[in-house]
């Protein structure tokens, strides 16, 4: 049960946004995001999952997960994504660097298919 009418409206709005994405053909922006992320990785970074949610103001919140062979590879991947101007608010939890080798990670960022 939702505590308020406002909470219900938020849930319905979120569901509508997701249904629009599911009902439409794959958005070219998402293939652009995947291309940029794949180019940013090195041979020591494996990408294993990708998800995206549309933002009301345009663009996408993307999340990419994977495993880095070592910390330096993960740090290099993070720097490469941050250097790409189509990504903003890139975040990689500090805990992702806890393991020396075979470090699982999930990187989140905002993505726009046009340059600012």
C-alpha positions in Angstrom: 0.0 0.0 0.0 1.2 3.5 -0.9 1.2 6.1 1.8 -0.1 9.0 -0.3 -1.8 9.9 -3.5 1.5 11.6 -4.5 3.3 8.3 -4.1 0.9 6.5 -6.4 1.3 9.3 -9.0 5.1 8.9 -8.9 4.8 5.1 -9.4 2.3 5.5 -12.3 4.6 8.1 -13.9 7.6 5.8 -13.6 5.7 2.9 -15.0 4.5 4.9 -18.0 8.1 6.0 -18.8 9.3 2.4 -18.7 6.4 1.2 -20.9 7.2 3.9 -23.5 10.8 2.6 -23.7 9.7 -1.1 -23.8 7.1 -0.4 -26.5 9.5 1.6 -28.8 12.2 0.2 -31.0 15.7 0.3 -29.3 16.8 3.9 -29.1 19.9 4.8 -31.1 21.3 6.7 -28.0 21.6 3.4 -26.2 23.6 1.8 -28.9 25.8 4.9 -28.8 26.2 4.6 -25.0 27.2 0.9 -25.4 29.7 1.8 -28.2 31.4 4.4 -26.0 31.5 2.1 -23.0 32.9 -0.7 -25.0 35.6 1.6 -26.5 36.5 2.9 -23.0 37.3 -0.6 -21.6 40.6 -2.4 -21.9 41.2 -6.1 -22.4 41.3 -6.3 -18.6 37.7 -5.1 -18.1 34.8 -7.4 -19.0 31.4 -5.8 -19.3 28.6 -8.3 -18.3 25.5 -6.2 -17.9 23.9 -3.0 -19.1 20.7 -1.2 -18.2 19.2 2.2 -19.0 16.3 4.3 -17.7 15.0 7.4 -19.5 15.2 10.7 -17.8 12.3 13.1 -17.9 14.5 15.9 -19.0 16.0 13.8 -21.8 18.9 11.5 -21.9 19.4 8.3 -19.9 20.7 6.9 -16.6 22.9 4.0 -17.6 24.3 1.3 -15.4 27.0 -1.0 -16.6 28.4 -3.9 -14.6 31.4 -6.2 -15.1 34.6 -7.5 -13.7 38.0 -5.8 -13.8 41.1 -8.0 -13.8 42.8 -5.6 -11.4 42.3 -2.2 -9.7 44.4 -0.2 -12.2 42.2 -1.5 -15.1 39.0 -0.4 -13.2 40.5 3.0 -12.5 41.5 3.4 -16.1 38.0 2.5 -17.3 36.4 5.0 -14.9 38.7 7.8 -16.1 37.9 7.0 -19.8 34.2 7.1 -19.2 34.5 10.4 -17.2 36.6 11.9 -20.1 33.7 11.2 -22.6 31.6 14.4 -22.7 28.4 12.6 -23.3 28.6 11.1 -19.8 28.0 13.1 -16.6 27.7 12.2 -13.0 29.8 9.1 -13.4 29.9 7.1 -10.2 31.7 4.0 -9.3 31.4 3.0 -5.6 34.6 3.0 -3.6 33.9 -0.6 -2.6 34.5 -1.6 -6.2 38.2 -1.1 -5.6 38.2 -3.3 -2.5 39.4 -6.4 -4.3 42.9 -6.4 -5.7 42.0 -8.8 -8.6 38.8 -9.9 -10.4 36.9 -7.0 -8.9 33.2 -6.9 -9.7 31.8 -3.4 -10.3 28.8 -1.4 -11.3 29.3 2.0 -12.9 26.4 4.5 -13.1 26.2 7.6 -15.2 23.9 10.0 -17.0 24.1 9.8 -20.8 23.1 12.2 -23.5 23.3 11.2 -27.2 24.3 14.8 -28.1 27.3 16.6 -26.9 26.8 19.4 -24.5 
